[in-house]
Amino acid sequence: GGRCGGGEGGGSVVLPATHRGGIPNFFVLGQVDGLGVAYYDSTTLELSPTQDWMCQAVEPSYFRSKRQELLGYKEGFQRIMGRLLERYNQTGGVHTLQLRVGCSLRDDSPQAGVLQYAYDSQDFIGFDGQRGLWVAAVQPAVLSKRRWEADRPWCQFLQHYLQQECVKTLRSLVRHGRETLGRQLPPEVSVSCRDAPDGSVTLSCHARGFYPRPIHVSWVRDEEDILAETDSSGILPNADSTYYTQSSLEISLQQDGHRYACRVEHTSLPEPTLIWGKEGVPGKKGLLPPGVLVPLVLAMLAGAGAAVAGVIMWRRNRPGKGMEEDPWRQGWGGQSPGRGQGWGEEGGGSERSGGGQGLV
């Protein structure tokens, strides 16, 4: 982290506010392709870049002006949170309100933006930037939809923001952060096994330290894809801006004797193959380009026969079916719509947050 004279937030922006015993906590995280580039919280009241190139990607006045806007957003989130507690008839406990704002590019062409509220990890309401309308995900959001759509100038600003200003900022962030955003870090992959009391065995495939975020992990049995349900951790961030994921597969006693492989697909990987030998013993790996390392970890399973677990990894030229992927480019930023046009909730017409000046 650090400070600089200028900046424009990048990636999707997440603005969560937590209600804990009447004391809200508010923070903002700016990201480009899943990489954190800026951070703000209600404790320090400072908006700071987390990547050095942020300072070159934005105007010198950006961080100062956005800091003032975020003070207004915090107040607006507190009001929204209070009304949601009333709507859901909640009097205590920990509750979270999140706002995700983002835009994306594919081959430098703008794609549909996103502006989505969630309450307690469930979709609440979202903005359709193409039609300029709000879409309620749950019944308690219908009142918000009606009140917010009554403010047509604000809806028009949101459309302009998602389609123009956010995209302009994103292009600058991508240009200045090209070296960092374009890096390719291959996953370190291993397979482990764990015996269960009922005699079954759980295979776990671990992929660590990869970037960018999109990755696909699947299982193969005797050269064929396994379509059965598996248990996944999802794609989780590491402190060093890389990612981790784990996929587990439970094998019953009746399946002993088969050969199992974990297959990992990531843009950083070449296209090696793994050839299995006979009688449950792996054979030689296929020819690999120089410098490519394919981890192979064998897990000998208890039972009448021996099962083998290994790793198959290769590169996909483009994302394929089933690969979990962030948008090609996600961004946030843009110019303010004018004083007093922050993010608020309804109440006697269109209530605004007071100090906010547009989306972060």
N, C-alpha and C positions, 0 to 999 in steps of 0.2 A: 504494500500500500504506500501512499504518499500523497503529495499535493503538487499541483502545478497551476499555471495561470489560466489554463483553458482546458476544455474537454467537452465531448458530446457522448452521452451514454451509448453503449453498444450492446447488442444481443437482445434477447427478450428481457423485459423488465418485470420483475416480480416485486409487488409491494404488499407484504403481509402485515397485518396488525393483529396482535393477540390481546384478548381481554382476560386478565388474570386478577381476580379479586378487585376489580374496578381500576386497575392500573394497566393501561394499554402499553404495548411495546410495538414500535413501528420501525421497519427497516426496508431498504431498497437494494436490490442486487441487479446490476446491469451486466448482460452477457452478450457475446458474439459467438455463435456456434458452440454454446455451452461453456465458453471460457469467460470467467469473471473479469470485467474491465472497470467496474466502478462499484462503490459501496457507500451506503448512508444508513445511519441508525439514529434513533431518538435519544440515545445516551450521549453521543459525542456532538450531534447536530452538525456534522461535517460530511460533505460529499467528497469522496476521495477516489482518485484513479488507482486501480490495482495493476495496471500495465503501463510501462513507461511511454509507449507510443500513443496512449490516449492524449497526452499533452500536445502532440503534434497534429492530432486528428480533429481538433476542435478550436473554437474561438476562445481567446483569453478570458472573456467574461462569462463563459458557460457555467463553470462551477459555482461562481458567486450567485448568479441569477437563479440557478436551479436549486441551490440551497434554500433560498427564500421561498420558492414554490413548494418545496417539500415540507416546509413548516406548515403551509396551508393544507397540504394533502393529509398531514397527520391529524389535523383538526377535523377534516372531512371524514376521515376513516373512523375517528372516534364517534362522530354523530351517526354514521351508518351502522357501526357496531351496536350502538345503543338501541337503534330502531330494530335491528335484527333480533336482538335479545328479547325485545317486546313482542315482535311478530312470532317468534318461535316459543314464546312463553318460558324463557330461560332466566333464571335468577342467579345462578352461580356456575362454578366450573370454569374450565379454560376453553375459550372459543377463538377461532382464527378466521380472519377475513383476508383474502388474497386477491390481488389484481395482476393479471399477466397482460403485458402490452408488447407487441412485436410486429415486425415487418420482415419480409424475406425477399431474396433475389435468386433467380435461377438463370444462369448465363446472362447476368446483368439486367434481366427483365424482372420488374416488380411482380410479386405474387400477392395473393390475398393476405391482408394483415390480420392480426388477432388482438382482441381486447375482451378479456374474459374475467368475470368475477367468480370466486368460489368461496363458500362459507363452510367452515368445518370440513374442508377437503372434498366438498361436493359442489358440482357446478351450480351456480346461482343464476347468473344472467350474463349474456354476451352481446357484443355489438356487431351487427352485420355491416361491414364497411362498404359493401357493394350497393346495398339498398338503403343504407342510412337508418336502419331500424334496430331496435333492441329485441333480443330473443330470450324470453324467460324460460329457464330450465326447470323451475319448480313453481308451484302455486304462489308461495309467498313473494315471488319476484314479479308477479303480474302488476302490482301497484307501482313498483319501481319503473317498469316498462312504460306504463301510461304516463307517468309524470315526466320521465326523461325524454320521451318522444315528443312531448309538448314543447320542449325547448329546441326548435328546429335549428337556430343558429349554432347551438352547441353540437348538435348531431352533424351539421355540415362541417364544422371545424374538425371533428373527429375523423370524418371521411378524408378531409384534406391532409390531416396529420398522418394517417396511416398510409395514404397513397403517395404523398409528396415529401413532407418534411422528414418523416422517419426514414424513408428510403434514401434521401439525400445524405443524411447523417450516416447511415449504414455504409454507403459507398465509400465515404471518407474513412470510416473505421476499417473496412476491409482493405483499402489501399495502404493505409499506414501500418496495419497489423499483419500484412501478408505473410511475412516470414514466420511469425508465431502461429497464425491460423493455418498455414499451409504445411506445418510439420506433420510427419507421419511416424508415430511411435507404435511398434508392433506389440501385441499382448504377450506377456509371459504366461504360458498355459501349462497347467498340471492337472492330473486326475488323481483323486484319492477315493478310498472306499471305507465304509463303516458298516459293521455288522449290527443288525437289529435283534432284539430279544426273540422275535418270532422266527428267526432264521433267515429272514430276507437280508439283502445287502443294498446299501445306498451308495451309488457312484456320484461323485461331485466333480464337476469340471470348473476350474478356477481360471479366469482370464484377468491378468493384472497389468496395470501401468500402460494402457493403450490410449491413443489419441489419433484422430478425432473420436467423438462419442459413438457414432453408429457402429454396431457390431451384431453379428448373428451367431448364436451358439445352439447347436443341435446335436442329437445323438444318432449314431449308426449302429445297427446290429447285423453282423454277417453281411456287410457290404450294402445293406439297405437302410433307408431312413426309418427312424422310429417316429410314428405319428402320435404315440401315446402322450398323455399329459405329463409334463415335467414341472418341477418346482424351480422357479428362478428368483434370484434376489433383485432382478431389475438391474439397470445400469446406474452405478453409484459413483459419485465424484470422490477423488482423492485430494489430499491437501496440496499436492504438487500440480494440480490442474490436469491430471490424467484420470482414467476411469477404471472401474473394477466391476466384474460381474461373475456370478456363480449360477450354474445350472445343475440340478440334481435329478437323478433317475433311480427309482426303486426297482430292484430286481427280485423276483420271487424265486423260491427254491426250484420251481418247475422250469425256470429259464436258465438254470445253470448249464454250463457247457458251451454257451454261445460266446461270440466275440463282440465286444462293444468298443466303440470309438466316439470320442467327443470331436465334433467338427466345428471349427471356428472360422468365420468369414469376416475379414476386416480389410479396409483399403490399403493398409500398410504391408500386407502379406503378399508374397509371390504365389505361385500355384503348384506347390508340391502335392504329391499324392502319397497315401500310405497303403502299402500292399500287405494283406494279411497272409500268413503262411497256413499250413494245414494243422489240424489237431489243436486248434486254440493257441498256437504260438505265432506271433507276428513274424512276417518275413522282412525283407529289406525295404527300406523306404525308396520311393522313386527318386530319380535324379533331381537335385535341387540346384538352383543357381548359386554361384559363390556368395558366401556371406549370409546365406539364409539358414537360420537355425529352427528346426522343428522339434519341440520337446516331445518326447514319447515316454509316458509313465505307465508302467504295467501294474495292474491291480489284480492279484491272484485271489480269486474268490473261493470261499469254503464251499464244500459240497462234493457230489459225486464226480463232477467234471470241473475243469478249470476254465474260467472266463477271463478274457483279456480286455483291458480298457486302454485306449490310446488316444492320440490327438491327430486330427487332420485339419490343416489350415491352408487357406489360399486367399487370393485377392479376387474381389469382384470388380469388374470394370465399371459397373454401375450398381446402385442398390437393387437388390432383388426382393422377391416376395418374402415377406416375413422378417426382413431386416428392420430393426427398430432404428429410426433415423430422425435426427433433428431436421428442421427445414434447412435448405442449402445455405442460406444466410439469414440470420435473424438480427434485427436491430431495433434500437430505440433512440429517441432524441427528437429534435425538431424545435420549431419556434413556438413561442407562446401565443395563445389566441387573444390575449389582452388581459389587463388587470381584472382580478375578481373572477376569472373563469377557471377555477380549479375544479377538483372532482368532489362533488358532494352527493347527498341523497335527497329524496323528495321531502317536501314539507311545506305546505302552503304554496304550491306551485313548484318551481324549479329552484331548489336550494343549492347554493354553491358553497365551496369550502372557505371562501373569504380571501385568503392570501395566495391561493394557487393561481398559476398562470399557464394552464395547459398541462399536457401530459409530459412526464419526464422523458 
